[in-house]
Amino acid sequence: MAGDWIKMRTDLFTHPKVVRIASALKADRLRTVGGLMSVWCLFDAHSTDGHLEGYDLGTVDELIGWQGFSAAMKTVGWLDENPEGLALPEFDKHNGQSAKRRAQDSDRKRAGRLSASDADKNGTREEKRREELTTTTPNGVVVDSDSADDLLGAAGGNKQPKAACPHQQIIALYHELLPTCPTVGEWTAARAQQLRTRWNEDPKRQNLDYWRRFFAYVGQSAFLTGRVPSRDGRKAFCADLEWICKLANFTKIREGKYHEEATA
C-alpha cells in the first residue's frame, strides 16, 4: 500500500508551474496547491508505480471536485495521459514506497543516535503492529499482515478494514440478473480497477447483496438492457459491465437517469 504521507517542496506555492495552473484556471495559488495535493494523494493511495489504469482526466476532475484541473496539470507536464490511463511523471522521486524509504533512510543517517536497545524496541513494536494488522474482512476472509496492508484504508488517520472486491462473484451476478446485456469476456486490469473503485467508494457497496439489488435495478431500465429500438435503425444500445462501472455512468444509473422513474 502506498502509505499515509507524501513529500511536498517548501517553495511549491511560488513554483512557476503552480502559477501557470492558477492563471489558466483563474484560481488562487492556495486552492491550486490544494488541488495538486488531492491528485498526488489519489495516486499515492492507489498506485505503486505512478500509473492509474482505467482513469482519465474527467475521472480525476470528478474525484477532486474541480473540472479542468487535470488538463491544466497535463499542460504543465505534471500529468500524462495514455490509452491505459493516467501517469505521474517522476512519481518515484516524490511518492510511493521508494521515495519514502529514501526519506526515512536519510532521516536515520542524520539522526545517527539510535542505540541498539532502542532499535530492538522499535523492531518489537513494528512486529506487534504488523501482527495487529492480521484481520478478518467483512466477508469473513482472514488475511495475514502483508495482505492486510492492501485491504486497509485510511479514515481520519486510523486504519479501518476494507473488504477485498470479489470480482468474479459480481461478474456472475451481472450475468445472472442481466442476461440480455453483453457477456464479460476478458476481465482486463482497467476493467478490474473500475469495479474495485466503485466497490471501495462506499462501505454499503462492499457486499454482494448490494450488487444483486443494483443489477436488478439496472434490469428495470429498457434503455440499459437493449429494449429500446434505435431510431436510426442501428442495433439498440445495451450496457455492458465496463460501461456500467464507469463513474459517470454508475452515478447516473443510481440517480435514475436511465429509468422512467427513479426508484433506487
VEXKOL-43935 format. One line per 2 residues: number of its first residue (from 0); their letters; for each residue x, y, z of C-alpha. Coordinates in pm, 1 decimal. Layout:
! VEXKOL-43935
NUM	a	X/Y/Z | ...;
//
This chain:
! VEXKOL-43935
0	ma	0.0/0.0/0.0 | 126.9/348.2/-80.9;
2	gd	119.9/485.4/274.7 | -17.4/787.4/454.7;
4	wi	209.5/1078.9/360.9 | 369.5/1237.8/56.8;
6	km	657.7/1479.8/7.6 | 587.6/1845.2/-72.6;
8	rt	855.7/2101.7/-154.5 | 860.7/2416.8/59.8;
10	dl	865.1/2653.0/-241.2 | 567.6/2484.5/-412.8;
12	ft	341.0/2789.8/-368.6 | 575.3/3001.3/-583.0;
14	hp	666.7/2730.6/-835.5 | 624.0/2858.1/-1195.8;
16	kv	404.4/2561.8/-1287.0 | 172.3/2635.6/-995.1;
18	vr	148.1/2993.9/-1114.6 | 66.6/2874.8/-1467.7;
20	ia	-206.9/2637.5/-1345.4 | -358.1/2905.2/-1120.2;
22	sa	-355.3/3153.9/-1405.8 | -514.1/2909.1/-1652.6;
24	lk	-793.4/2822.0/-1408.7 | -827.7/3177.0/-1271.1;
26	ad	-778.7/3042.0/-920.0 | -560.5/3145.6/-627.1;
28	rl	-240.2/2954.1/-559.5 | -360.6/2822.2/-223.1;
30	rt	-651.1/2639.9/-388.4 | -424.1/2528.5/-672.0;
32	vg	-179.1/2365.1/-431.9 | -474.1/2200.1/-257.7;
34	gl	-583.7/2055.1/-591.5 | -233.2/1927.8/-660.4;
36	ms	-216.6/1762.3/-320.2 | -552.6/1594.6/-384.7;
38	vw	-430.5/1448.5/-715.2 | -94.6/1339.6/-571.5;
40	cl	-267.0/1176.8/-273.8 | -501.7/995.1/-513.6;
42	fd	-204.5/843.6/-696.6 | -21.1/770.5/-372.5;
44	ah	-321.3/582.4/-233.8 | -399.1/371.7/-542.5;
46	st	-70.5/332.4/-731.4 | 270.4/185.8/-657.9;
48	dg	436.8/294.4/-982.8 | 269.0/623.9/-1070.1;
50	hl	9.8/474.8/-1309.1 | -368.9/460.0/-1265.7;
52	eg	-519.5/221.0/-1518.8 | -872.7/296.1/-1633.5;
54	yd	-864.3/658.1/-1516.5 | -898.9/958.3/-1745.9;
56	lg	-880.8/1334.1/-1693.4 | -1255.1/1361.1/-1635.7;
58	tv	-1246.3/1090.8/-1368.5 | -978.7/1276.7/-1171.5;
60	de	-1169.2/1605.7/-1204.8 | -1481.5/1441.4/-1061.3;
62	li	-1292.9/1279.7/-773.9 | -1128.0/1605.3/-661.3;
64	gw	-1430.2/1823.1/-747.0 | -1259.3/2061.3/-989.5;
66	qg	-1339.1/2045.1/-1359.7 | -1044.0/2120.2/-1587.4;
68	fs	-779.5/2080.2/-1318.5 | -623.3/1760.1/-1451.4;
70	aa	-599.2/1909.9/-1802.6 | -411.4/2207.1/-1655.0;
72	mk	-171.9/1965.3/-1480.1 | -118.0/1787.2/-1811.8;
74	tv	-42.5/2118.1/-1986.8 | 247.8/2194.5/-1749.9;
76	gw	384.2/1838.2/-1763.7 | 272.2/1722.1/-1419.3;
78	ld	26.0/1462.8/-1551.6 | 40.5/1228.6/-1851.0;
80	en	-249.0/1059.2/-2032.2 | -217.6/736.9/-2233.3;
82	pe	-455.6/470.1/-2370.6 | -424.1/266.3/-2049.6;
84	gl	-494.6/552.6/-1809.1 | -301.0/830.3/-1635.9;
86	al	54.4/861.8/-1504.9 | 252.3/1099.1/-1283.2;
88	pe	596.5/1183.8/-1427.2 | 885.9/1115.9/-1184.6;
90	fd	643.5/953.8/-939.6 | 918.9/752.0/-771.4;
92	kh	1108.8/1066.8/-671.5 | 825.7/1208.2/-463.9;
94	ng	565.6/937.2/-397.6 | 541.1/569.9/-321.1;
96	qs	743.7/337.3/-106.4 | 1078.1/400.9/-279.0;
98	ak	1068.5/774.5/-210.3 | 954.8/717.5/144.9;
100	rr	1230.1/466.7/209.8 | 1487.4/715.3/81.4;
102	aq	1347.4/987.3/307.3 | 1342.6/754.6/604.7;
104	ds	1698.4/638.8/534.7 | 1809.9/999.9/515.6;
106	dr	1644.7/1075.4/849.4 | 1812.0/777.6/1010.2;
108	kr	2152.4/880.2/878.6 | 2110.7/1236.0/1004.3;
110	ag	1998.5/1118.9/1345.4 | 2267.2/854.2/1386.5;
112	rl	2193.8/836.5/1757.6 | 1958.9/539.7/1779.4;
114	sa	2101.4/288.5/2027.4 | 2092.6/-85.7/1970.3;
116	sd	1843.8/-129.6/2254.2 | 1614.5/136.2/2107.8;
118	ad	1637.5/-33.3/1770.1 | 1533.7/-363.4/1927.8;
120	kn	1236.6/-190.0/2090.7 | 1138.3/-31.7/1761.0;
122	gt	1162.8/-368.5/1587.8 | 943.8/-528.4/1852.6;
124	re	684.0/-253.6/1816.5 | 686.9/-293.9/1438.4;
126	ek	636.0/-669.5/1467.5 | 349.4/-614.3/1710.6;
128	rr	193.4/-357.2/1475.7 | 204.2/-599.0/1183.2;
130	ee	59.4/-879.5/1397.8 | -229.4/-649.0/1484.2;
132	lt	-288.2/-591.8/1112.3 | -387.4/-956.3/1071.8;
134	tt	-759.7/-919.1/1040.8 | -1085.4/-1062.5/915.7;
136	tp	-1262.8/-877.9/636.0 | -1641.1/-813.6/642.7;
138	ng	-1672.4/-1109.6/402.4 | -1523.8/-1340.2/668.4;
140	vv	-1189.4/-1383.8/488.8 | -887.7/-1395.7/720.5;
142	vd	-585.3/-1215.4/574.6 | -228.7/-1200.6/702.0;
144	sd	-39.9/-879.9/773.0 | 102.2/-840.6/420.6;
146	sa	-238.6/-889.7/261.2 | -399.9/-670.9/524.5;
148	dd	-185.8/-378.9/409.8 | -358.5/-399.5/72.3;
150	ll	-704.5/-421.8/230.1 | -676.3/-129.9/470.6;
152	ga	-771.9/230.2/401.7 | -702.7/547.7/599.6;
154	ag	-1002.8/709.5/766.6 | -943.7/1004.0/996.3;
156	gn	-583.1/895.4/1042.4 | -683.9/546.6/1161.4;
158	kq	-672.4/221.5/968.6 | -1007.5/57.4/902.6;
160	pk	-1056.7/-289.6/746.2 | -1172.0/-286.8/385.9;
162	aa	-1320.7/-592.9/215.5 | -1146.8/-720.7/-94.7;
164	cp	-1354.2/-678.8/-410.7 | -1494.8/-1020.0/-522.6;
166	hq	-1471.9/-955.7/-896.4 | -1581.3/-1297.8/-1020.8;
168	qi	-1882.7/-1316.2/-789.6 | -2000.1/-972.4/-903.6;
170	ia	-1949.7/-1072.3/-1267.3 | -2158.7/-1385.5/-1201.5;
172	ly	-2438.7/-1171.1/-1056.7 | -2420.2/-942.4/-1361.7;
174	he	-2463.6/-1241.2/-1594.7 | -2744.8/-1387.4/-1381.3;
176	ll	-2950.9/-1070.9/-1342.9 | -2877.8/-903.9/-1679.1;
178	pt	-2887.7/-1191.8/-1928.9 | -2962.6/-960.7/-2223.8;
180	cp	-2652.4/-748.5/-2160.6 | -2316.7/-832.5/-2325.0;
182	tv	-2125.9/-1120.0/-2167.7 | -1799.6/-1032.5/-1995.9;
184	ge	-1510.3/-1173.9/-2194.9 | -1163.5/-1066.6/-2089.7;
186	wt	-1153.0/-906.5/-1744.0 | -867.9/-661.6/-1801.1;
188	aa	-675.7/-467.6/-1536.2 | -852.5/-146.0/-1639.9;
190	ra	-1195.9/-305.5/-1601.8 | -1096.7/-455.0/-1267.4;
192	qq	-981.5/-112.0/-1148.7 | -1317.0/43.6/-1239.2;
194	lr	-1513.2/-218.4/-1044.7 | -1273.0/-210.7/-749.7;
196	tr	-1307.0/167.4/-727.0 | -1687.5/152.4/-724.7;
198	wn	-1670.0/-122.5/-456.3 | -1438.0/82.2/-232.9;
200	ed	-1617.6/418.0/-267.0 | -1891.5/332.1/-16.9;
202	pk	-1895.3/67.3/261.3 | -2254.5/-24.7/178.9;
204	rq	-2135.7/-145.7/-162.3 | -1895.3/-392.5/-2.4;
206	nl	-2134.3/-685.2/-0.1 | -2291.2/-895.7/-273.1;
208	dy	-2649.6/-815.4/-169.6 | -2592.4/-453.8/-276.6;
210	wr	-2476.1/-563.8/-623.4 | -2765.1/-807.1/-659.9;
212	rf	-3010.1/-523.1/-589.2 | -2814.8/-282.6/-810.8;
214	fa	-2813.8/-516.6/-1113.0 | -3182.0/-590.0/-1058.0;
216	yv	-3243.9/-214.4/-1071.1 | -3039.2/-186.3/-1392.4;
218	gq	-3260.0/-460.8/-1535.6 | -3565.9/-237.5/-1487.9;
220	sa	-3429.6/8.2/-1746.7 | -3541.9/-67.6/-2100.5;
222	fl	-3264.7/157.4/-2235.8 | -2979.5/-8.4/-2044.1;
224	tg	-3091.4/-359.9/-2134.1 | -3138.9/-303.6/-2506.0;
226	rv	-3518.7/-298.4/-2508.9 | -3542.2/47.0/-2670.4;
228	ps	-3504.8/27.2/-3052.1 | -3256.1/266.2/-3208.1;
230	rd	-3419.2/546.4/-3404.7 | -3171.5/528.8/-3692.8;
232	gr	-3219.9/157.4/-3748.2 | -2893.4/50.8/-3590.6;
234	ka	-2869.7/-206.5/-3312.4 | -3015.6/-83.7/-2984.1;
236	fc	-2774.4/26.8/-2712.5 | -2715.2/-228.1/-2436.0;
238	ad	-2489.8/-152.1/-2137.7 | -2204.7/-388.1/-2053.3;
240	le	-2036.0/-422.4/-1714.4 | -1743.2/-199.4/-1808.9;
242	wi	-1981.0/81.6/-1915.1 | -2190.8/38.2/-1600.6;
244	ck	-1885.3/65.2/-1372.1 | -1755.6/393.7/-1516.0;
246	la	-1801.2/667.6/-1257.9 | -2026.9/898.6/-1461.0;
248	nf	-2249.9/613.7/-1583.5 | -2266.3/446.6/-1241.2;
250	tk	-2373.6/774.4/-1082.3 | -2641.6/841.9/-1344.2;
252	ir	-2782.7/491.4/-1303.7 | -2809.7/538.5/-927.7;
254	eg	-2978.6/875.2/-984.7 | -3239.3/708.9/-1207.3;
256	ky	-3136.0/895.7/-1523.2 | -3196.2/585.7/-1738.5;
258	he	-3525.3/487.3/-1579.1 | -3872.7/622.8/-1634.0;
260	ea	-3889.1/694.7/-1261.0 | -3607.3/694.9/-1004.2;
262	ta	-3690.7/419.6/-757.6 | -3346.8/306.7/-636.9;
//
